Amino acid sequence: MRTYLAQIGSKGGKKSRRTLDPAMASRMVAVREVRKAYRDHYIDCFWSYKPEYLPSYADIPWVLDALMSEGNRAVFEKARRIRRLLKEPACP
């Protein structure tokens, strides 16, 4: 047991071996922001859908379209920022 815990503890603090390219990172951020926007503006724009629904990457276009058509100016700008995340190439 002691050697097992020592082995696990020795892995802590080391750099992660998972590689994440900038495009994938921006996609992950876009999905997170779309989910947050869906939650925040559920009553205004998404009342006909399930409240516990979690939009995926494939759902981003219709969620952004709904935000841009049904929301106010601030919601429209939020949707534009999310759309820009997907269109702009990531800086090296």
PyMOL Python script that loads the backbone (N, CA, C, O; Angstrom):
from pymol import cmd

cmd.read_pdbstr("""\
ATOM      1  N   MET A   1       0.825  -1.186   0.000  1.00  0.00           N
ATOM      2  CA  MET A   1       0.000   0.000   0.000  1.00  0.00           C
ATOM      3  C   MET A   1       0.870   1.251   0.000  1.00  0.00           C
ATOM      4  O   MET A   1       0.577   2.216  -0.706  1.00  0.00           O
ATOM      5  N   ARG A   2       1.906   1.236   0.766  1.00  0.00           N
ATOM      6  CA  ARG A   2       2.781   2.397   0.876  1.00  0.00           C
ATOM      7  C   ARG A   2       3.475   2.679  -0.450  1.00  0.00           C
ATOM      8  O   ARG A   2       3.597   3.837  -0.851  1.00  0.00           O
ATOM      9  N   THR A   3       3.927   1.638  -1.131  1.00  0.00           N
ATOM     10  CA  THR A   3       4.595   1.852  -2.430  1.00  0.00           C
ATOM     11  C   THR A   3       3.605   2.365  -3.467  1.00  0.00           C
ATOM     12  O   THR A   3       3.967   3.183  -4.312  1.00  0.00           O
ATOM     13  N   TYR A   4       2.362   1.899  -3.415  1.00  0.00           N
ATOM     14  CA  TYR A   4       1.347   2.366  -4.346  1.00  0.00           C
ATOM     15  C   TYR A   4       1.081   3.858  -4.150  1.00  0.00           C
ATOM     16  O   TYR A   4       1.012   4.608  -5.124  1.00  0.00           O
ATOM     17  N   LEU A   5       0.932   4.287  -2.910  1.00  0.00           N
ATOM     18  CA  LEU A   5       0.699   5.697  -2.634  1.00  0.00           C
ATOM     19  C   LEU A   5       1.908   6.545  -3.014  1.00  0.00           C
ATOM     20  O   LEU A   5       1.749   7.674  -3.479  1.00  0.00           O
ATOM     21  N   ALA A   6       3.106   6.017  -2.822  1.00  0.00           N
ATOM     22  CA  ALA A   6       4.306   6.744  -3.223  1.00  0.00           C
ATOM     23  C   ALA A   6       4.366   6.883  -4.735  1.00  0.00           C
ATOM     24  O   ALA A   6       4.793   7.915  -5.254  1.00  0.00           O
ATOM     25  N   GLN A   7       3.943   5.856  -5.430  1.00  0.00           N
ATOM     26  CA  GLN A   7       3.943   5.910  -6.895  1.00  0.00           C
ATOM     27  C   GLN A   7       2.928   6.933  -7.406  1.00  0.00           C
ATOM     28  O   GLN A   7       3.223   7.685  -8.334  1.00  0.00           O
ATOM     29  N   ILE A   8       1.757   6.966  -6.819  1.00  0.00           N
ATOM     30  CA  ILE A   8       0.748   7.941  -7.216  1.00  0.00           C
ATOM     31  C   ILE A   8       1.222   9.350  -6.881  1.00  0.00           C
ATOM     32  O   ILE A   8       1.081  10.261  -7.696  1.00  0.00           O
ATOM     33  N   GLY A   9       1.769   9.531  -5.714  1.00  0.00           N
ATOM     34  CA  GLY A   9       2.245  10.849  -5.289  1.00  0.00           C
ATOM     35  C   GLY A   9       3.372  11.369  -6.140  1.00  0.00           C
ATOM     36  O   GLY A   9       3.525  12.582  -6.287  1.00  0.00           O
ATOM     37  N   SER A  10       4.165  10.484  -6.704  1.00  0.00           N
ATOM     38  CA  SER A  10       5.287  10.941  -7.524  1.00  0.00           C
ATOM     39  C   SER A  10       4.814  11.512  -8.857  1.00  0.00           C
ATOM     40  O   SER A  10       5.554  12.249  -9.509  1.00  0.00           O
ATOM     41  N   LYS A  11       3.597  11.184  -9.267  1.00  0.00           N
ATOM     42  CA  LYS A  11       3.071  11.705 -10.526  1.00  0.00           C
ATOM     43  C   LYS A  11       2.504  13.107 -10.376  1.00  0.00           C
ATOM     44  O   LYS A  11       2.362  13.825 -11.366  1.00  0.00           O
ATOM     45  N   GLY A  12       2.183  13.500  -9.175  1.00  0.00           N
ATOM     46  CA  GLY A  12       1.607  14.823  -8.946  1.00  0.00           C
ATOM     47  C   GLY A  12       2.592  15.931  -9.268  1.00  0.00           C
ATOM     48  O   GLY A  12       3.780  15.824  -8.963  1.00  0.00           O
ATOM     49  N   GLY A  13       2.098  16.990  -9.882  1.00  0.00           N
ATOM     50  CA  GLY A  13       2.934  18.143 -10.177  1.00  0.00           C
ATOM     51  C   GLY A  13       3.700  18.052 -11.482  1.00  0.00           C
ATOM     52  O   GLY A  13       4.328  19.027 -11.895  1.00  0.00           O
ATOM     53  N   LYS A  14       3.662  16.910 -12.134  1.00  0.00           N
ATOM     54  CA  LYS A  14       4.351  16.802 -13.414  1.00  0.00           C
ATOM     55  C   LYS A  14       3.475  17.392 -14.505  1.00  0.00           C
ATOM     56  O   LYS A  14       2.250  17.425 -14.393  1.00  0.00           O
ATOM     57  N   LYS A  15       4.121  17.855 -15.554  1.00  0.00           N
ATOM     58  CA  LYS A  15       3.390  18.440 -16.670  1.00  0.00           C
ATOM     59  C   LYS A  15       2.490  17.385 -17.315  1.00  0.00           C
ATOM     60  O   LYS A  15       2.875  16.227 -17.481  1.00  0.00           O
ATOM     61  N   SER A  16       1.299  17.816 -17.666  1.00  0.00           N
ATOM     62  CA  SER A  16       0.349  16.908 -18.297  1.00  0.00           C
ATOM     63  C   SER A  16       0.885  16.451 -19.646  1.00  0.00           C
ATOM     64  O   SER A  16       1.533  17.215 -20.362  1.00  0.00           O
ATOM     65  N   ARG A  17       0.611  15.223 -19.976  1.00  0.00           N
ATOM     66  CA  ARG A  17       1.071  14.682 -21.252  1.00  0.00           C
ATOM     67  C   ARG A  17       0.035  14.839 -22.341  1.00  0.00           C
ATOM     68  O   ARG A  17       0.295  14.514 -23.500  1.00  0.00           O
ATOM     69  N   ARG A  18      -1.131  15.331 -21.984  1.00  0.00           N
ATOM     70  CA  ARG A  18      -2.177  15.538 -22.969  1.00  0.00           C
ATOM     71  C   ARG A  18      -1.838  16.763 -23.815  1.00  0.00           C
ATOM     72  O   ARG A  18      -1.514  17.830 -23.294  1.00  0.00           O
ATOM     73  N   THR A  19      -1.920  16.585 -25.110  1.00  0.00           N
ATOM     74  CA  THR A  19      -1.660  17.720 -25.994  1.00  0.00           C
ATOM     75  C   THR A  19      -2.998  18.276 -26.464  1.00  0.00           C
ATOM     76  O   THR A  19      -3.915  17.526 -26.798  1.00  0.00           O
ATOM     77  N   LEU A  20      -3.091  19.564 -26.482  1.00  0.00           N
ATOM     78  CA  LEU A  20      -4.313  20.234 -26.879  1.00  0.00           C
ATOM     79  C   LEU A  20      -3.940  21.370 -27.814  1.00  0.00           C
ATOM     80  O   LEU A  20      -3.349  22.366 -27.398  1.00  0.00           O
ATOM     81  N   ASP A  21      -4.290  21.208 -29.074  1.00  0.00           N
ATOM     82  CA  ASP A  21      -3.941  22.249 -30.035  1.00  0.00           C
ATOM     83  C   ASP A  21      -4.863  23.453 -29.839  1.00  0.00           C
ATOM     84  O   ASP A  21      -5.947  23.314 -29.273  1.00  0.00           O
ATOM     85  N   PRO A  22      -4.445  24.626 -30.299  1.00  0.00           N
ATOM     86  CA  PRO A  22      -5.225  25.848 -30.077  1.00  0.00           C
ATOM     87  C   PRO A  22      -6.633  25.799 -30.662  1.00  0.00           C
ATOM     88  O   PRO A  22      -7.561  26.363 -30.083  1.00  0.00           O
ATOM     89  N   ALA A  23      -6.801  25.135 -31.795  1.00  0.00           N
ATOM     90  CA  ALA A  23      -8.136  25.045 -32.394  1.00  0.00           C
ATOM     91  C   ALA A  23      -9.080  24.252 -31.497  1.00  0.00           C
ATOM     92  O   ALA A  23     -10.234  24.641 -31.311  1.00  0.00           O
ATOM     93  N   MET A  24      -8.603  23.158 -30.949  1.00  0.00           N
ATOM     94  CA  MET A  24      -9.431  22.345 -30.058  1.00  0.00           C
ATOM     95  C   MET A  24      -9.730  23.106 -28.768  1.00  0.00           C
ATOM     96  O   MET A  24     -10.829  23.000 -28.224  1.00  0.00           O
ATOM     97  N   ALA A  25      -8.772  23.860 -28.286  1.00  0.00           N
ATOM     98  CA  ALA A  25      -8.995  24.650 -27.074  1.00  0.00           C
ATOM     99  C   ALA A  25     -10.073  25.697 -27.305  1.00  0.00           C
ATOM    100  O   ALA A  25     -10.924  25.901 -26.439  1.00  0.00           O
ATOM    101  N   SER A  26     -10.057  26.364 -28.455  1.00  0.00           N
ATOM    102  CA  SER A  26     -11.082  27.369 -28.729  1.00  0.00           C
ATOM    103  C   SER A  26     -12.446  26.720 -28.923  1.00  0.00           C
ATOM    104  O   SER A  26     -13.465  27.318 -28.576  1.00  0.00           O
ATOM    105  N   ARG A  27     -12.484  25.506 -29.471  1.00  0.00           N
ATOM    106  CA  ARG A  27     -13.758  24.792 -29.593  1.00  0.00           C
ATOM    107  C   ARG A  27     -14.318  24.456 -28.209  1.00  0.00           C
ATOM    108  O   ARG A  27     -15.521  24.570 -27.974  1.00  0.00           O
ATOM    109  N   MET A  28     -13.447  24.047 -27.309  1.00  0.00           N
ATOM    110  CA  MET A  28     -13.884  23.722 -25.948  1.00  0.00           C
ATOM    111  C   MET A  28     -14.430  24.967 -25.246  1.00  0.00           C
ATOM    112  O   MET A  28     -15.441  24.899 -24.548  1.00  0.00           O
ATOM    113  N   VAL A  29     -13.759  26.095 -25.435  1.00  0.00           N
ATOM    114  CA  VAL A  29     -14.224  27.345 -24.835  1.00  0.00           C
ATOM    115  C   VAL A  29     -15.569  27.740 -25.436  1.00  0.00           C
ATOM    116  O   VAL A  29     -16.463  28.189 -24.718  1.00  0.00           O
ATOM    117  N   ALA A  30     -15.717  27.573 -26.758  1.00  0.00           N
ATOM    118  CA  ALA A  30     -16.977  27.918 -27.417  1.00  0.00           C
ATOM    119  C   ALA A  30     -18.119  27.061 -26.891  1.00  0.00           C
ATOM    120  O   ALA A  30     -19.210  27.578 -26.648  1.00  0.00           O
ATOM    121  N   VAL A  31     -17.895  25.776 -26.711  1.00  0.00           N
ATOM    122  CA  VAL A  31     -18.941  24.899 -26.173  1.00  0.00           C
ATOM    123  C   VAL A  31     -19.305  25.323 -24.755  1.00  0.00           C
ATOM    124  O   VAL A  31     -20.484  25.360 -24.403  1.00  0.00           O
ATOM    125  N   ARG A  32     -18.315  25.638 -23.951  1.00  0.00           N
ATOM    126  CA  ARG A  32     -18.583  26.078 -22.579  1.00  0.00           C
ATOM    127  C   ARG A  32     -19.400  27.375 -22.571  1.00  0.00           C
ATOM    128  O   ARG A  32     -20.339  27.513 -21.787  1.00  0.00           O
ATOM    129  N   GLU A  33     -19.042  28.325 -23.446  1.00  0.00           N
ATOM    130  CA  GLU A  33     -19.762  29.589 -23.502  1.00  0.00           C
ATOM    131  C   GLU A  33     -21.180  29.419 -24.038  1.00  0.00           C
ATOM    132  O   GLU A  33     -22.102  30.093 -23.579  1.00  0.00           O
ATOM    133  N   VAL A  34     -21.361  28.520 -25.009  1.00  0.00           N
ATOM    134  CA  VAL A  34     -22.700  28.257 -25.543  1.00  0.00           C
ATOM    135  C   VAL A  34     -23.581  27.628 -24.468  1.00  0.00           C
ATOM    136  O   VAL A  34     -24.755  27.977 -24.350  1.00  0.00           O
ATOM    137  N   ARG A  35     -23.037  26.724 -23.701  1.00  0.00           N
ATOM    138  CA  ARG A  35     -23.811  26.106 -22.616  1.00  0.00           C
ATOM    139  C   ARG A  35     -24.216  27.145 -21.577  1.00  0.00           C
ATOM    140  O   ARG A  35     -25.337  27.126 -21.069  1.00  0.00           O
ATOM    141  N   LYS A  36     -23.298  28.043 -21.272  1.00  0.00           N
ATOM    142  CA  LYS A  36     -23.602  29.099 -20.309  1.00  0.00           C
ATOM    143  C   LYS A  36     -24.672  30.037 -20.857  1.00  0.00           C
ATOM    144  O   LYS A  36     -25.587  30.425 -20.130  1.00  0.00           O
ATOM    145  N   ALA A  37     -24.567  30.406 -22.134  1.00  0.00           N
ATOM    146  CA  ALA A  37     -25.562  31.285 -22.750  1.00  0.00           C
ATOM    147  C   ALA A  37     -26.926  30.606 -22.798  1.00  0.00           C
ATOM    148  O   ALA A  37     -27.950  31.247 -22.559  1.00  0.00           O
ATOM    149  N   TYR A  38     -26.943  29.323 -23.103  1.00  0.00           N
ATOM    150  CA  TYR A  38     -28.201  28.574 -23.118  1.00  0.00           C
ATOM    151  C   TYR A  38     -28.858  28.618 -21.744  1.00  0.00           C
ATOM    152  O   TYR A  38     -30.062  28.844 -21.630  1.00  0.00           O
ATOM    153  N   ARG A  39     -28.069  28.403 -20.715  1.00  0.00           N
ATOM    154  CA  ARG A  39     -28.580  28.423 -19.347  1.00  0.00           C
ATOM    155  C   ARG A  39     -29.068  29.830 -18.958  1.00  0.00           C
ATOM    156  O   ARG A  39     -30.149  29.987 -18.390  1.00  0.00           O
ATOM    157  N   ASP A  40     -28.256  30.841 -19.271  1.00  0.00           N
ATOM    158  CA  ASP A  40     -28.574  32.213 -18.859  1.00  0.00           C
ATOM    159  C   ASP A  40     -29.791  32.780 -19.589  1.00  0.00           C
ATOM    160  O   ASP A  40     -30.539  33.570 -19.013  1.00  0.00           O
ATOM    161  N   HIS A  41     -29.996  32.395 -20.827  1.00  0.00           N
ATOM    162  CA  HIS A  41     -31.062  32.981 -21.639  1.00  0.00           C
ATOM    163  C   HIS A  41     -32.124  31.948 -22.012  1.00  0.00           C
ATOM    164  O   HIS A  41     -32.779  32.058 -23.049  1.00  0.00           O
ATOM    165  N   TYR A  42     -32.280  30.966 -21.167  1.00  0.00           N
ATOM    166  CA  TYR A  42     -33.241  29.901 -21.429  1.00  0.00           C
ATOM    167  C   TYR A  42     -34.665  30.450 -21.571  1.00  0.00           C
ATOM    168  O   TYR A  42     -35.372  30.086 -22.511  1.00  0.00           O
ATOM    169  N   ILE A  43     -35.080  31.300 -20.672  1.00  0.00           N
ATOM    170  CA  ILE A  43     -36.463  31.792 -20.673  1.00  0.00           C
ATOM    171  C   ILE A  43     -36.728  32.649 -21.907  1.00  0.00           C
ATOM    172  O   ILE A  43     -37.815  32.582 -22.481  1.00  0.00           O
ATOM    173  N   ASP A  44     -35.766  33.440 -22.316  1.00  0.00           N
ATOM    174  CA  ASP A  44     -35.968  34.337 -23.459  1.00  0.00           C
ATOM    175  C   ASP A  44     -35.935  33.611 -24.797  1.00  0.00           C
ATOM    176  O   ASP A  44     -36.758  33.883 -25.671  1.00  0.00           O
ATOM    177  N   CYS A  45     -34.991  32.691 -24.963  1.00  0.00           N
ATOM    178  CA  CYS A  45     -34.715  32.136 -26.290  1.00  0.00           C
ATOM    179  C   CYS A  45     -34.993  30.644 -26.440  1.00  0.00           C
ATOM    180  O   CYS A  45     -35.273  30.188 -27.548  1.00  0.00           O
ATOM    181  N   PHE A  46     -34.926  29.892 -25.384  1.00  0.00           N
ATOM    182  CA  PHE A  46     -34.964  28.430 -25.502  1.00  0.00           C
ATOM    183  C   PHE A  46     -36.068  27.795 -24.659  1.00  0.00           C
ATOM    184  O   PHE A  46     -35.930  26.651 -24.228  1.00  0.00           O
ATOM    185  N   TRP A  47     -37.149  28.515 -24.422  1.00  0.00           N
ATOM    186  CA  TRP A  47     -38.203  28.040 -23.539  1.00  0.00           C
ATOM    187  C   TRP A  47     -38.851  26.751 -24.032  1.00  0.00           C
ATOM    188  O   TRP A  47     -39.428  26.017 -23.230  1.00  0.00           O
ATOM    189  N   SER A  48     -38.773  26.456 -25.328  1.00  0.00           N
ATOM    190  CA  SER A  48     -39.427  25.255 -25.845  1.00  0.00           C
ATOM    191  C   SER A  48     -38.547  23.997 -25.746  1.00  0.00           C
ATOM    192  O   SER A  48     -38.979  22.900 -26.101  1.00  0.00           O
ATOM    193  N   TYR A  49     -37.332  24.169 -25.268  1.00  0.00           N
ATOM    194  CA  TYR A  49     -36.424  23.032 -25.105  1.00  0.00           C
ATOM    195  C   TYR A  49     -36.328  22.655 -23.633  1.00  0.00           C
ATOM    196  O   TYR A  49     -36.780  23.392 -22.758  1.00  0.00           O
ATOM    197  N   LYS A  50     -35.740  21.510 -23.380  1.00  0.00           N
ATOM    198  CA  LYS A  50     -35.572  21.065 -22.001  1.00  0.00           C
ATOM    199  C   LYS A  50     -34.577  21.970 -21.278  1.00  0.00           C
ATOM    200  O   LYS A  50     -33.532  22.300 -21.840  1.00  0.00           O
ATOM    201  N   PRO A  51     -34.875  22.374 -20.056  1.00  0.00           N
ATOM    202  CA  PRO A  51     -33.952  23.248 -19.327  1.00  0.00           C
ATOM    203  C   PRO A  51     -32.626  22.570 -18.979  1.00  0.00           C
ATOM    204  O   PRO A  51     -31.609  23.248 -18.832  1.00  0.00           O
ATOM    205  N   GLU A  52     -32.626  21.252 -18.846  1.00  0.00           N
ATOM    206  CA  GLU A  52     -31.386  20.550 -18.475  1.00  0.00           C
ATOM    207  C   GLU A  52     -30.552  20.142 -19.691  1.00  0.00           C
ATOM    208  O   GLU A  52     -29.520  19.488 -19.544  1.00  0.00           O
ATOM    209  N   TYR A  53     -30.992  20.523 -20.876  1.00  0.00           N
ATOM    210  CA  TYR A  53     -30.268  20.153 -22.094  1.00  0.00           C
ATOM    211  C   TYR A  53     -28.882  20.795 -22.110  1.00  0.00           C
ATOM    212  O   TYR A  53     -28.733  21.965 -21.758  1.00  0.00           O
ATOM    213  N   LEU A  54     -27.873  20.033 -22.517  1.00  0.00           N
ATOM    214  CA  LEU A  54     -26.505  20.540 -22.646  1.00  0.00           C
ATOM    215  C   LEU A  54     -26.133  20.585 -24.126  1.00  0.00           C
ATOM    216  O   LEU A  54     -25.914  19.537 -24.734  1.00  0.00           O
ATOM    217  N   PRO A  55     -26.058  21.774 -24.715  1.00  0.00           N
ATOM    218  CA  PRO A  55     -25.680  21.858 -26.126  1.00  0.00           C
ATOM    219  C   PRO A  55     -24.271  21.316 -26.351  1.00  0.00           C
ATOM    220  O   PRO A  55     -23.382  21.490 -25.518  1.00  0.00           O
ATOM    221  N   SER A  56     -24.088  20.658 -27.491  1.00  0.00           N
ATOM    222  CA  SER A  56     -22.773  20.129 -27.857  1.00  0.00           C
ATOM    223  C   SER A  56     -22.168  21.010 -28.953  1.00  0.00           C
ATOM    224  O   SER A  56     -22.736  22.037 -29.325  1.00  0.00           O
ATOM    225  N   TYR A  57     -21.026  20.599 -29.454  1.00  0.00           N
ATOM    226  CA  TYR A  57     -20.372  21.366 -30.519  1.00  0.00           C
ATOM    227  C   TYR A  57     -21.260  21.437 -31.756  1.00  0.00           C
ATOM    228  O   TYR A  57     -21.289  22.462 -32.436  1.00  0.00           O
ATOM    229  N   ALA A  58     -21.973  20.376 -32.050  1.00  0.00           N
ATOM    230  CA  ALA A  58     -22.854  20.356 -33.222  1.00  0.00           C
ATOM    231  C   ALA A  58     -24.042  21.302 -33.061  1.00  0.00           C
ATOM    232  O   ALA A  58     -24.631  21.712 -34.061  1.00  0.00           O
ATOM    233  N   ASP A  59     -24.404  21.656 -31.840  1.00  0.00           N
ATOM    234  CA  ASP A  59     -25.548  22.528 -31.579  1.00  0.00           C
ATOM    235  C   ASP A  59     -25.194  24.016 -31.616  1.00  0.00           C
ATOM    236  O   ASP A  59     -26.089  24.859 -31.551  1.00  0.00           O
ATOM    237  N   ILE A  60     -23.939  24.343 -31.716  1.00  0.00           N
ATOM    238  CA  ILE A  60     -23.530  25.741 -31.648  1.00  0.00           C
ATOM    239  C   ILE A  60     -24.231  26.612 -32.694  1.00  0.00           C
ATOM    240  O   ILE A  60     -24.696  27.694 -32.336  1.00  0.00           O
ATOM    241  N   PRO A  61     -24.334  26.203 -33.971  1.00  0.00           N
ATOM    242  CA  PRO A  61     -24.980  27.095 -34.944  1.00  0.00           C
ATOM    243  C   PRO A  61     -26.422  27.474 -34.590  1.00  0.00           C
ATOM    244  O   PRO A  61     -26.778  28.650 -34.670  1.00  0.00           O
ATOM    245  N   TRP A  62     -27.255  26.511 -34.202  1.00  0.00           N
ATOM    246  CA  TRP A  62     -28.638  26.883 -33.917  1.00  0.00           C
ATOM    247  C   TRP A  62     -28.783  27.646 -32.614  1.00  0.00           C
ATOM    248  O   TRP A  62     -29.680  28.478 -32.484  1.00  0.00           O
ATOM    249  N   VAL A  63     -27.908  27.375 -31.640  1.00  0.00           N
ATOM    250  CA  VAL A  63     -27.969  28.140 -30.394  1.00  0.00           C
ATOM    251  C   VAL A  63     -27.593  29.590 -30.664  1.00  0.00           C
ATOM    252  O   VAL A  63     -28.248  30.504 -30.165  1.00  0.00           O
ATOM    253  N   LEU A  64     -26.540  29.806 -31.450  1.00  0.00           N
ATOM    254  CA  LEU A  64     -26.133  31.175 -31.763  1.00  0.00           C
ATOM    255  C   LEU A  64     -27.188  31.892 -32.597  1.00  0.00           C
ATOM    256  O   LEU A  64     -27.457  33.072 -32.373  1.00  0.00           O
ATOM    257  N   ASP A  65     -27.785  31.195 -33.549  1.00  0.00           N
ATOM    258  CA  ASP A  65     -28.847  31.808 -34.356  1.00  0.00           C
ATOM    259  C   ASP A  65     -30.028  32.218 -33.477  1.00  0.00           C
ATOM    260  O   ASP A  65     -30.588  33.300 -33.653  1.00  0.00           O
ATOM    261  N   ALA A  66     -30.403  31.363 -32.540  1.00  0.00           N
ATOM    262  CA  ALA A  66     -31.510  31.690 -31.637  1.00  0.00           C
ATOM    263  C   ALA A  66     -31.156  32.882 -30.752  1.00  0.00           C
ATOM    264  O   ALA A  66     -31.992  33.757 -30.524  1.00  0.00           O
ATOM    265  N   LEU A  67     -29.926  32.920 -30.256  1.00  0.00           N
ATOM    266  CA  LEU A  67     -29.508  34.055 -29.430  1.00  0.00           C
ATOM    267  C   LEU A  67     -29.527  35.347 -30.226  1.00  0.00           C
ATOM    268  O   LEU A  67     -29.959  36.383 -29.721  1.00  0.00           O
ATOM    269  N   MET A  68     -29.063  35.292 -31.466  1.00  0.00           N
ATOM    270  CA  MET A  68     -28.984  36.502 -32.286  1.00  0.00           C
ATOM    271  C   MET A  68     -30.367  36.978 -32.734  1.00  0.00           C
ATOM    272  O   MET A  68     -30.577  38.179 -32.901  1.00  0.00           O
ATOM    273  N   SER A  69     -31.296  36.068 -32.927  1.00  0.00           N
ATOM    274  CA  SER A  69     -32.616  36.487 -33.402  1.00  0.00           C
ATOM    275  C   SER A  69     -33.590  36.810 -32.269  1.00  0.00           C
ATOM    276  O   SER A  69     -34.453  37.673 -32.426  1.00  0.00           O
ATOM    277  N   GLU A  70     -33.463  36.132 -31.141  1.00  0.00           N
ATOM    278  CA  GLU A  70     -34.434  36.302 -30.061  1.00  0.00           C
ATOM    279  C   GLU A  70     -33.955  37.197 -28.921  1.00  0.00           C
ATOM    280  O   GLU A  70     -34.768  37.718 -28.158  1.00  0.00           O
ATOM    281  N   GLY A  71     -32.658  37.376 -28.802  1.00  0.00           N
ATOM    282  CA  GLY A  71     -32.130  38.131 -27.669  1.00  0.00           C
ATOM    283  C   GLY A  71     -32.021  39.624 -27.933  1.00  0.00           C
ATOM    284  O   GLY A  71     -32.285  40.090 -29.042  1.00  0.00           O
ATOM    285  N   ASN A  72     -31.633  40.364 -26.913  1.00  0.00           N
ATOM    286  CA  ASN A  72     -31.426  41.797 -27.054  1.00  0.00           C
ATOM    287  C   ASN A  72     -30.011  42.079 -27.570  1.00  0.00           C
ATOM    288  O   ASN A  72     -29.301  41.159 -27.976  1.00  0.00           O
ATOM    289  N   ARG A  73     -29.611  43.325 -27.553  1.00  0.00           N
ATOM    290  CA  ARG A  73     -28.306  43.721 -28.106  1.00  0.00           C
ATOM    291  C   ARG A  73     -27.148  43.049 -27.361  1.00  0.00           C
ATOM    292  O   ARG A  73     -26.195  42.596 -27.994  1.00  0.00           O
ATOM    293  N   ALA A  74     -27.216  42.979 -26.052  1.00  0.00           N
ATOM    294  CA  ALA A  74     -26.140  42.354 -25.276  1.00  0.00           C
ATOM    295  C   ALA A  74     -26.021  40.866 -25.600  1.00  0.00           C
ATOM    296  O   ALA A  74     -24.914  40.336 -25.698  1.00  0.00           O
ATOM    297  N   VAL A  75     -27.147  40.200 -25.764  1.00  0.00           N
ATOM    298  CA  VAL A  75     -27.139  38.777 -26.099  1.00  0.00           C
ATOM    299  C   VAL A  75     -26.594  38.582 -27.510  1.00  0.00           C
ATOM    300  O   VAL A  75     -25.853  37.635 -27.770  1.00  0.00           O
ATOM    301  N   PHE A  76     -26.965  39.481 -28.418  1.00  0.00           N
ATOM    302  CA  PHE A  76     -26.457  39.435 -29.786  1.00  0.00           C
ATOM    303  C   PHE A  76     -24.933  39.554 -29.796  1.00  0.00           C
ATOM    304  O   PHE A  76     -24.258  38.815 -30.511  1.00  0.00           O
ATOM    305  N   GLU A  77     -24.398  40.471 -29.013  1.00  0.00           N
ATOM    306  CA  GLU A  77     -22.939  40.652 -28.938  1.00  0.00           C
ATOM    307  C   GLU A  77     -22.258  39.431 -28.323  1.00  0.00           C
ATOM    308  O   GLU A  77     -21.164  39.052 -28.742  1.00  0.00           O
ATOM    309  N   LYS A  78     -22.893  38.826 -27.344  1.00  0.00           N
ATOM    310  CA  LYS A  78     -22.342  37.609 -26.745  1.00  0.00           C
ATOM    311  C   LYS A  78     -22.249  36.505 -27.795  1.00  0.00           C
ATOM    312  O   LYS A  78     -21.242  35.801 -27.868  1.00  0.00           O
ATOM    313  N   ALA A  79     -23.292  36.351 -28.606  1.00  0.00           N
ATOM    314  CA  ALA A  79     -23.286  35.342 -29.667  1.00  0.00           C
ATOM    315  C   ALA A  79     -22.203  35.649 -30.706  1.00  0.00           C
ATOM    316  O   ALA A  79     -21.561  34.732 -31.219  1.00  0.00           O
ATOM    317  N   ARG A  80     -22.000  36.919 -31.015  1.00  0.00           N
ATOM    318  CA  ARG A  80     -20.932  37.292 -31.959  1.00  0.00           C
ATOM    319  C   ARG A  80     -19.554  36.938 -31.409  1.00  0.00           C
ATOM    320  O   ARG A  80     -18.688  36.473 -32.151  1.00  0.00           O
ATOM    321  N   ARG A  81     -19.348  37.156 -30.115  1.00  0.00           N
ATOM    322  CA  ARG A  81     -18.051  36.804 -29.504  1.00  0.00           C
ATOM    323  C   ARG A  81     -17.810  35.295 -29.586  1.00  0.00           C
ATOM    324  O   ARG A  81     -16.698  34.854 -29.874  1.00  0.00           O
ATOM    325  N   ILE A  82     -18.842  34.518 -29.335  1.00  0.00           N
ATOM    326  CA  ILE A  82     -18.696  33.063 -29.412  1.00  0.00           C
ATOM    327  C   ILE A  82     -18.412  32.639 -30.847  1.00  0.00           C
ATOM    328  O   ILE A  82     -17.567  31.777 -31.088  1.00  0.00           O
ATOM    329  N   ARG A  83     -19.106  33.235 -31.785  1.00  0.00           N
ATOM    330  CA  ARG A  83     -18.890  32.909 -33.201  1.00  0.00           C
ATOM    331  C   ARG A  83     -17.463  33.259 -33.632  1.00  0.00           C
ATOM    332  O   ARG A  83     -16.848  32.538 -34.418  1.00  0.00           O
ATOM    333  N   ARG A  84     -16.949  34.370 -33.111  1.00  0.00           N
ATOM    334  CA  ARG A  84     -15.567  34.755 -33.429  1.00  0.00           C
ATOM    335  C   ARG A  84     -14.558  33.752 -32.893  1.00  0.00           C
ATOM    336  O   ARG A  84     -13.505  33.553 -33.500  1.00  0.00           O
ATOM    337  N   LEU A  85     -14.858  33.125 -31.779  1.00  0.00           N
ATOM    338  CA  LEU A  85     -13.960  32.094 -31.237  1.00  0.00           C
ATOM    339  C   LEU A  85     -13.739  30.972 -32.243  1.00  0.00           C
ATOM    340  O   LEU A  85     -12.649  30.406 -32.327  1.00  0.00           O
ATOM    341  N   LEU A  86     -14.764  30.660 -32.992  1.00  0.00           N
ATOM    342  CA  LEU A  86     -14.691  29.540 -33.927  1.00  0.00           C
ATOM    343  C   LEU A  86     -14.105  29.924 -35.274  1.00  0.00           C
ATOM    344  O   LEU A  86     -13.556  29.070 -35.970  1.00  0.00           O
ATOM    345  N   LYS A  87     -14.209  31.184 -35.654  1.00  0.00           N
ATOM    346  CA  LYS A  87     -13.759  31.598 -36.983  1.00  0.00           C
ATOM    347  C   LYS A  87     -12.321  32.105 -37.021  1.00  0.00           C
ATOM    348  O   LYS A  87     -11.627  31.947 -38.025  1.00  0.00           O
ATOM    349  N   GLU A  88     -11.880  32.710 -35.930  1.00  0.00           N
ATOM    350  CA  GLU A  88     -10.530  33.267 -35.918  1.00  0.00           C
ATOM    351  C   GLU A  88      -9.498  32.166 -35.704  1.00  0.00           C
ATOM    352  O   GLU A  88      -9.673  31.303 -34.844  1.00  0.00           O
ATOM    353  N   PRO A  89      -8.429  32.199 -36.482  1.00  0.00           N
ATOM    354  CA  PRO A  89      -7.350  31.250 -36.189  1.00  0.00           C
ATOM    355  C   PRO A  89      -6.681  31.610 -34.873  1.00  0.00           C
ATOM    356  O   PRO A  89      -6.533  32.786 -34.540  1.00  0.00           O
ATOM    357  N   ALA A  90      -6.293  30.621 -34.155  1.00  0.00           N
ATOM    358  CA  ALA A  90      -5.652  30.851 -32.855  1.00  0.00           C
ATOM    359  C   ALA A  90      -4.257  31.417 -33.070  1.00  0.00           C
ATOM    360  O   ALA A  90      -3.558  31.052 -34.015  1.00  0.00           O
ATOM    361  N   CYS A  91      -3.870  32.309 -32.179  1.00  0.00           N
ATOM    362  CA  CYS A  91      -2.533  32.898 -32.260  1.00  0.00           C
ATOM    363  C   CYS A  91      -1.500  31.883 -31.794  1.00  0.00           C
ATOM    364  O   CYS A  91      -1.727  31.182 -30.808  1.00  0.00           O
ATOM    365  N   PRO A  92      -0.379  31.794 -32.481  1.00  0.00           N
ATOM    366  CA  PRO A  92       0.648  30.820 -32.054  1.00  0.00           C
ATOM    367  C   PRO A  92       1.337  31.233 -30.785  1.00  0.00           C
ATOM    368  O   PRO A  92       2.219  30.523 -30.302  1.00  0.00           O
TER     369      PRO A  92
END
""", "prot")
cmd.dss("prot")
cmd.show_as("cartoon", "prot")
cmd.util.cbc("prot")
cmd.orient("prot")
